[in-house]
Amino acid sequence: MKSDVIITCAVTGGADTVGLHPEMPVTPKQIATAAIDAAKAGAAIAHCHVRDPETGKGSRDPALYREVVERIRESDTDVIINLTTGMGGNLYIGPGENPLLFEETTDLVGPLERMVHVEELMPEICSLDCGSLNWGDGNFVYVSTPDMLRKMARRAQELGVKPELEVFDTGNLWFAKKMLEEGILDDPPLFQLCLGIPWGAPADFSTMKAMVDNLPLGANWAGFGIGRMQMPMVAQAMLLNGNVRVGLEDSIYLEKGAYASNPSLVERAAQIIQLMGGRVVGPSEARDRLNLKRHG
């Protein structure tokens, strides 16, 4: 069991959840404030998406990322910034017998365009979604091909930004290990085991353990479950010697019928860690453990 645990808070995500929670962070100010408040509650890392302030939909506008990052860096916290590169992979297949008539909500761009904000803002970590996935029911496919991933990994390596290797299924983990063998990921790699997203890996103990058993020797890793499995997976990750992730990206409830906030989710995770005999790690120690390069 891990005794010193890093908490990541994923503060808003890019999914269409704004109407499901009365205080989902939307504007850059709200997202930055959420990251700062999560850090004050005990999160060492803030994982940030941005949203269109007018519609609340997920966005990849570099100007929005810039405002979020500047606000966090100007704050009195030392939280590690982790920016997503997942936006720009959304493919909505056309209906019925017309799959090539992609729906207008499709947002599919090349690998380097997905990293424009990372190149400009140089966070310590950027996420890297390690494979394509049938995302829920319907015709939505998240697209992240091997060629795309190799280009993104090489660019992150050139920049000195640590990729957080987001693994949604066992094939994602297999390919991430292949990139490590090819030398386009630096040691020690950082994995995030993402469980419970239909139709990826389910959020249960046996699945998490199977994935952990297949991690490269010496890898740093965290794991999470979505929805009601968020806190059970905090405990499971700690038992399996990993770090944890919580946040409104993954669950909007603290308990049945009670909306969560990012700080309340971090506080609940910290409580679980402490009750299990562990200690919550701060940003400075997390940087050393994860071998991060500070740019900003």
WONORUR-V946347 format. One record per residue. N is the residue number from 1. RES is the residue in one small letter. SS is DSSP state (alpha for helix, beta for strand, coil for the rest). PSI is psi in radians with two decimals (999 if undefined). BURIAL is b if it has 9 or more other C-alpha atoms within 8 Angstrom, else e. Layout:
BEGIN
n->(N	N)
res->(RES	RES)
ss->(SS	SS)
psi->(PSI	PSI)
burial->(BURIAL	BURIAL)
END
This chain:
BEGIN
n->(1	2	3	4	5	6	7	8	9	10	11	12	13	14	15	16	17	18	19	20	21	22	23	24	25	26	27	28	29	30	31	32	33	34	35	36	37	38	39	40	41	42	43	44	45	46	47	48	49	50	51	52	53	54	55	56	57	58	59	60	61	62	63	64	65	66	67	68	69	70	71	72	73	74	75	76	77	78	79	80	81	82	83	84	85	86	87	88	89	90	91	92	93	94	95	96	97	98	99	100	101	102	103	104	105	106	107	108	109	110	111	112	113	114	115	116	117	118	119	120	121	122	123	124	125	126	127	128	129	130	131	132	133	134	135	136	137	138	139	140	141	142	143	144	145	146	147	148	149	150	151	152	153	154	155	156	157	158	159	160	161	162	163	164	165	166	167	168	169	170	171	172	173	174	175	176	177	178	179	180	181	182	183	184	185	186	187	188	189	190	191	192	193	194	195	196	197	198	199	200	201	202	203	204	205	206	207	208	209	210	211	212	213	214	215	216	217	218	219	220	221	222	223	224	225	226	227	228	229	230	231	232	233	234	235	236	237	238	239	240	241	242	243	244	245	246	247	248	249	250	251	252	253	254	255	256	257	258	259	260	261	262	263	264	265	266	267	268	269	270	271	272	273	274	275	276	277	278	279	280	281	282	283	284	285	286	287	288	289	290	291	292	293	294	295	296)
res->(m	k	s	d	v	i	i	t	c	a	v	t	g	g	a	d	t	v	g	l	h	p	e	m	p	v	t	p	k	q	i	a	t	a	a	i	d	a	a	k	a	g	a	a	i	a	h	c	h	v	r	d	p	e	t	g	k	g	s	r	d	p	a	l	y	r	e	v	v	e	r	i	r	e	s	d	t	d	v	i	i	n	l	t	t	g	m	g	g	n	l	y	i	g	p	g	e	n	p	l	l	f	e	e	t	t	d	l	v	g	p	l	e	r	m	v	h	v	e	e	l	m	p	e	i	c	s	l	d	c	g	s	l	n	w	g	d	g	n	f	v	y	v	s	t	p	d	m	l	r	k	m	a	r	r	a	q	e	l	g	v	k	p	e	l	e	v	f	d	t	g	n	l	w	f	a	k	k	m	l	e	e	g	i	l	d	d	p	p	l	f	q	l	c	l	g	i	p	w	g	a	p	a	d	f	s	t	m	k	a	m	v	d	n	l	p	l	g	a	n	w	a	g	f	g	i	g	r	m	q	m	p	m	v	a	q	a	m	l	l	n	g	n	v	r	v	g	l	e	d	s	i	y	l	e	k	g	a	y	a	s	n	p	s	l	v	e	r	a	a	q	i	i	q	l	m	g	g	r	v	v	g	p	s	e	a	r	d	r	l	n	l	k	r	h	g)
ss->(coil	coil	coil	beta	beta	coil	beta	beta	beta	beta	coil	coil	coil	coil	coil	coil	coil	alpha	alpha	alpha	coil	coil	coil	coil	coil	coil	coil	alpha	alpha	alpha	alpha	alpha	alpha	alpha	alpha	alpha	alpha	alpha	alpha	alpha	alpha	coil	coil	coil	beta	beta	beta	beta	coil	beta	beta	coil	coil	coil	coil	coil	coil	beta	beta	coil	coil	alpha	alpha	alpha	alpha	alpha	alpha	alpha	alpha	alpha	alpha	alpha	alpha	coil	coil	coil	coil	coil	coil	beta	beta	beta	beta	coil	coil	coil	coil	coil	beta	beta	beta	beta	coil	coil	coil	coil	coil	coil	coil	coil	coil	coil	coil	coil	coil	coil	beta	beta	coil	coil	coil	coil	alpha	alpha	alpha	alpha	alpha	alpha	alpha	alpha	alpha	coil	coil	coil	beta	beta	beta	beta	beta	coil	coil	coil	beta	beta	coil	coil	coil	coil	coil	beta	beta	beta	coil	coil	coil	alpha	alpha	alpha	alpha	alpha	alpha	alpha	alpha	alpha	alpha	alpha	alpha	alpha	alpha	coil	coil	beta	beta	beta	beta	beta	beta	coil	coil	alpha	alpha	alpha	alpha	alpha	alpha	alpha	alpha	alpha	alpha	alpha	alpha	coil	coil	coil	coil	coil	coil	coil	coil	beta	beta	beta	beta	beta	beta	coil	coil	coil	coil	coil	coil	coil	coil	coil	alpha	alpha	alpha	alpha	alpha	alpha	alpha	alpha	alpha	coil	coil	coil	coil	coil	coil	beta	beta	beta	beta	beta	beta	coil	alpha	alpha	alpha	alpha	alpha	alpha	alpha	alpha	alpha	alpha	alpha	alpha	alpha	coil	coil	coil	beta	beta	beta	beta	coil	coil	coil	coil	coil	coil	beta	beta	beta	coil	coil	beta	beta	coil	coil	alpha	alpha	alpha	alpha	alpha	alpha	alpha	alpha	alpha	alpha	alpha	alpha	alpha	alpha	coil	coil	coil	beta	beta	coil	coil	alpha	alpha	alpha	alpha	alpha	alpha	alpha	alpha	coil	coil	coil	coil	coil	coil)
psi->(2.43	2.32	-0.47	1.96	2.29	2.28	2.20	2.41	2.08	1.77	-0.39	-0.59	-3.09	0.05	2.90	1.21	0.02	-0.74	-0.13	-0.21	2.26	-0.31	0.60	2.22	2.28	-0.95	2.78	-0.68	-0.77	-0.70	-0.77	-0.76	-0.70	-0.72	-0.74	-0.79	-0.66	-0.69	-0.73	-0.44	-0.22	-0.03	2.31	-0.44	2.37	2.07	2.07	2.25	2.99	2.81	2.67	2.07	-0.43	-0.68	-0.35	-0.04	2.70	2.55	2.83	0.46	2.04	-0.54	-0.65	-0.74	-0.71	-0.78	-0.73	-0.88	-0.75	-0.73	-0.73	-0.78	-0.45	-0.09	3.08	0.39	2.83	0.50	2.50	2.27	2.25	1.93	2.39	2.61	0.33	-0.35	2.53	0.13	0.30	1.98	2.08	1.82	2.52	2.84	2.68	-2.16	0.29	1.00	-0.44	-0.10	1.28	2.45	2.71	-0.30	-0.10	2.32	1.58	1.97	2.99	2.94	-0.70	-0.51	-0.51	-0.23	0.18	-0.78	-0.52	-0.78	-0.69	-0.73	-0.31	1.09	2.92	-0.52	2.50	2.51	2.68	1.84	1.99	0.60	2.86	2.76	2.36	1.88	1.67	-3.06	2.88	-2.60	0.39	2.13	2.19	2.22	2.10	1.59	2.85	-0.75	-0.76	-0.81	-0.70	-0.74	-0.72	-0.70	-0.75	-0.71	-0.73	-0.69	-0.75	-0.66	-0.36	0.44	2.27	2.10	2.29	1.95	1.70	2.08	2.00	-0.19	2.98	-0.56	-0.58	-0.75	-0.74	-0.81	-0.64	-0.71	-0.60	-0.75	-0.63	-0.74	-0.61	-0.11	0.23	0.10	2.41	2.58	2.57	2.43	2.77	2.06	2.55	2.01	1.97	1.87	2.47	-0.03	2.09	2.19	1.18	-2.60	2.38	2.74	1.53	2.90	-0.78	-0.65	-0.81	-0.76	-0.73	-0.69	-0.73	-0.70	-0.34	0.13	2.63	2.60	2.27	0.02	2.52	2.51	2.73	2.91	2.75	2.80	2.65	2.86	-2.42	-0.21	0.09	-0.94	-0.66	-0.63	-0.40	-0.86	-0.74	-0.75	-0.75	-0.75	-0.55	0.23	0.53	3.08	3.12	2.78	2.40	-3.13	2.89	-0.30	-0.56	-0.49	2.38	-0.02	2.46	-0.66	3.05	2.13	-0.03	2.01	2.52	2.88	2.87	-0.81	-0.66	-0.61	-0.72	-0.77	-0.70	-0.73	-0.74	-0.66	-0.77	-0.80	-0.82	-0.69	-0.44	0.12	0.24	-3.13	2.40	2.24	2.39	3.04	-0.74	-0.81	-0.65	-0.70	-0.79	-0.75	-0.62	-0.05	0.93	2.70	2.11	2.22	-0.70	999)
burial->(e	b	b	e	b	b	b	b	b	b	b	b	b	b	e	e	e	b	e	e	b	e	e	b	b	b	b	b	b	b	b	b	b	b	b	b	b	b	b	b	b	b	b	b	b	b	b	b	b	b	b	b	b	e	e	b	b	b	b	b	e	e	e	b	b	b	b	b	b	e	b	b	b	e	e	e	b	b	b	b	b	b	b	b	b	b	b	b	b	b	b	b	b	b	e	e	e	e	b	e	e	b	e	e	e	b	b	b	e	e	b	b	e	b	b	b	b	b	e	e	b	b	b	b	b	b	b	b	b	b	b	b	b	b	b	e	e	e	b	b	b	b	b	b	e	e	e	b	b	b	b	b	b	b	b	b	b	e	e	e	b	b	b	b	b	b	b	b	b	b	e	b	b	e	b	b	b	e	b	b	e	e	e	b	b	e	e	b	b	b	b	b	b	b	b	b	b	b	b	b	b	b	b	e	e	e	b	b	b	e	b	e	e	e	b	e	e	e	b	b	b	b	b	b	b	b	b	b	b	b	b	b	b	b	b	b	b	b	b	b	b	b	b	b	b	b	b	b	b	b	b	b	b	b	e	e	e	e	b	b	b	b	b	b	b	b	b	b	b	b	e	b	b	b	e	e	e	b	b	b	b	b	b	e	e	b	b	e	e	b	e	b	b	e	e	e)
END
